[in-house]
Amino acid sequence: MCGRFTLTAALPDVLNTFSVDEANYEYSPRYNIAPSQTIAVVADHDGRRVLEGYRWGLVPRWAKDIKIGFKMINARAETLDTKPTFRNLLARNRVIIPADGFFEWQNQGKEKQPFRFQLESKQIFGFAGLYDEWIDPEGNKLRSCTIITTRPNELVQRVHDRMPVILAEDAVNIWLDRNVSSVDQVMNMLQPYPGKSMIVYPVSRSVGNVRNTDSSLIEEVPLNSK
């Protein structure tokens, strides 16, 4: 599962990392991004990469209620091609979700200790995501997305049994290429990112509260601290 993440870099760095042509999103660094919030995504529109804001938590076009999005913040890579909702999106509705870290919680007795994972380089990276467009009863359009997860690498598995799919630079280009419509080809890209190229450290339990959003949330803390 991926239920919280960060994107703390400056906007120019995000745009440069993903070769974005146009930004249609009011960007600011964020230290505790949570489901149902509007998040930054990179989408391809007629060969141009655009940074846009989508709701995190997929609301399929057939949904009767927006609340379904709370159950669809993640999509399991192993079953994407067997579930019609996701298989239909795999061919054309792929997006990149920029991030520079994500949180997972480890059970420690009666407490849960959050950890932050990053690339060893501490650079920005992209989650593999899918999106859909939903129209509410009043005719308003909503674009929403889900983050694809896979089995954990050797680093993440110390904390959690799932991890988000992080795409390498060459994979980002393929993922965003709308001319690539082979489900088998894109499914093969949904592998765990190498653990040897990542780092992890404990952070404050304050990150568990979505109301907490300041930069102290990504500071390393001693284990067993609050």
Steps between C-alpha positions, in 0.01 A plus 500: 500500500602860445289731714722805552785658309698820456593738222722769651710605201479837325266521201778546239661177620172311457446643153856422392498147639202402284562734204167671560385738225223676689392539864127530574528443873551735795808333639655519846731262692304250712616284788200279572291429188192294581213326315209712369728801463583658164849391399741583218505261206682503167279402206558486125260704289561467127873463549532781755572425862280695739517534878142487630310452823296177545317367803688212664263205518366366172135574425420289190275648234232242590496591871177621658672663798829686540561316828621195308826689459594434863518129415704551184804704602715205392477233231687170524737448206451123504128520418473811283456304180224280644274775635302683230512834685879508488569302182306754295704784650836330445490551125443878494447653845847484649653783703809567707460617860809697606638439848825515694408267784225279639399384847424153630419387853650208692320331788709523817298345777198723564651785301559561130825665400502695171801489270582713199645340188698691238733432212859484616566806282208680672382605156143533376344185358172397342238255621316305231137613505170461317223755467138526398247778447172496691198724450285574804118536486538877443721445198830598666806310382752352742831342408631264764788256523637195677859402584604152387664280763707185476683255724766662721872503435740379768510842669127572510408149611660568838213742559211409270381229262425736208670794333405752229635441151784746440591534133856548379563788257475289185185333629340841563526581132336174398229528765396845377518408131138466385619316190598211728169320546617144565375393842766228520778750432397743772423221748861383472615841625321470833786355703645591843760775487844367609536521876874566474417831332271617782532621859263495798483676836249540786288816525261648754167329564347842438495411131205274575275803541410654164463841666875505561673632190823677602854414397586344838312189387786392275772544765661184631414414861636240744303176500224476761460878509162668455 
